[in-house]
Amino acid sequence: MSKIQITPFFHDPTFTVTYVVTDRATNSCAIIDPVLDYDAAAGQISHEFADKVVSYVDKNGLTLEWILETHAHADHLTAAPYIKEKLGGLIGVGDHIRRVQSTFKAIYNLESTFPTDGSQFDQLFVDGEVITLGHLDVEVLHTPGHTPACVSYYIEDAVFVGDTLFMPDYGTARA
């Protein structure tokens, strides 16, 4: 039996898969690429999708250690701060996020006070860094391409790549 359990949650509007990865030995988990619902026409966000993930973690008695982003998402909003507020855990992303934040600040005309130092995250990972999830090692792999900040997470026999790979139909390998 595998040391990890992988539970996918498919977000149909963005074709994004949010993963809950659990260390079976400790019930510690990580949530990878959590999505926040956004209604562009109404200009409103909601937590319906994120609440499904939160409910899963609660119902299964899991302890959230990490909320892991594979990159900064321009095509959907992250639910990481919302999930952290509900369940705890640390939010991590690749250290090249600072470069992407600087680019986004200019492109999206963000306030001059918007920090581009990655301080919105609890930990900025470097290539090859190893963090723990319960008794498991999680290796961070810098996999630039879609953005300079893209990282993949290697856990046991699985690699979570986010938008590192693209398919011709939807433009993403997330689903």
N, C-alpha and C positions, 0 to 999 in steps of 0.2 A: 504494500500500500504506500502511496506517495506521502511524503511528509507534509505536503501542502494541499489545501483545498482551494480551488479557484472558482469563484461564483461571479458570472458576468451579469451585468444589467445593461440592456440595450436601450439607448435614448434615440428613439425613432426620428425626431425632428432634426437631429444633427448627425445621425449615423455614428454616434460615439458609443463606445463600450466603456462603462465604469466597472472596474474589477474590485472585488473583495478577495484578498489573498490571506488565507488563514494558516498559521502554524498549528497543525492538528495536535501536537504535543502540549501546547500551552494555551490554546484558544486566543492567542494574540493575532491581530490582523492589521493589514494595511489596506487602504482604499486608494486605488490608482485612477487618476483622471475623473474626479467627481464632477458632474454636470449640474448646473443651475438652469431651471426652465426660464426662458425669455420669450415674451410675446412682443415681437418687434412692432407690430401694428399698434398695439396698445401702449408700448413703452413700459411694460411691467415685467417684473420677475416673480417667480413663484418657486416653492420648494417641493412640489409634488414628487418629482423624480428623486431628489436627494432624500426625501423622507422615506422612500421605499428602501434605500440603502441603509439609512439610520435604523429603520425598523428591523431589517435583516440582522444587523449587528446586535441590536438589543435582544431580539427573539432567540438568537443562538448563543447568548451569553458570552459574546466576544469582547475582548479588550482592544480598543483601537490604539495602536502605537504610532502609526504613520499615515499621513495623507500625502501621497506622492503624485507630483505632476510630471508628465513626460516633457512638457514644454508650455509656453504661454499660448493660450488658445485665442485666436482672433475670430474663430468661427463659432465659438460658444463661450459661455461664461462658466467660471469655476464655482463649485459649491464648497470648496475647501474651507473657507472661513466659517461658513454656516455649519458644516459638519464638525469642525473643531469645537465650535460653541456647544453643540449638542453632545458630542462624545469624547472630546479631548483629543489627544494625539498631537503630533508635530507635523507641520507642513514643510515638505522638502521639494526642491527643484534644482536643476543644474545651475552651476555658478555663472554660466553665460547669460542668464536671465537679465543681467544688468544691461547688456548690449541690446537685447530685445526691448527692454523697458525704455531705453533712450530712443530707439527707433519709434516705438509706439507713441511716446510722448510727443514727438514731432508730427507724426502722421495723423494722430487723433486729436491734436491740439489740446493736450492735457494741461492742467494748471501748472504754472511755473514751480509750484511747491510740491508737485508730484515727485516722490523720491525714486531715483533710478539706481539705487544701491542694493536692491534685493531685500530690503528690510521688512517687506510684507511677508516674508517667509521665515520660518524658524531655522532652517538649515539650507545652505547652498552647497551642493555636492560637486566635487571635482571628479574627473575621469578616473576610474579605478577604485574610488572610495568604496569601502564596505561598511554597511550599517547592519544592525541586527533587527530581526523581527522574531520575537520569542527566542527560540534556539537556532533560528535559521540565519544564514548570511544573505544579504541582499547586496549584489555588486552593481554599482552605478557605472554605466557605459556612456560616454559622450558620443552621441550619434547625430551630428549636425546634418542638416540638409533642408528639411522643411523650415526650420529656424536654426540660428546658430546655437540656441540653448537646448535643443532636443537631447534628451537622455533616454536610455532604455534601462530597465531594471531586470537583472538576471537573478532569479530565485529558484534554487533547486534545478529542475529540468525545464523551466519556462523562462521566456524573455518577453517582457511587456514593452512594446515598441512605440506605442502611441501613433503618431503620424510620421514615423521614420520612413515607412514604405507607402507608396501610393499605387492605387489601382486605377485603371483607365475609366471605369464606370462612375464611381463616386469620388474618385480622387483621394481615397484614403484606404488604409488597410485595417482600420479600427474594427470593422465588422465584416 
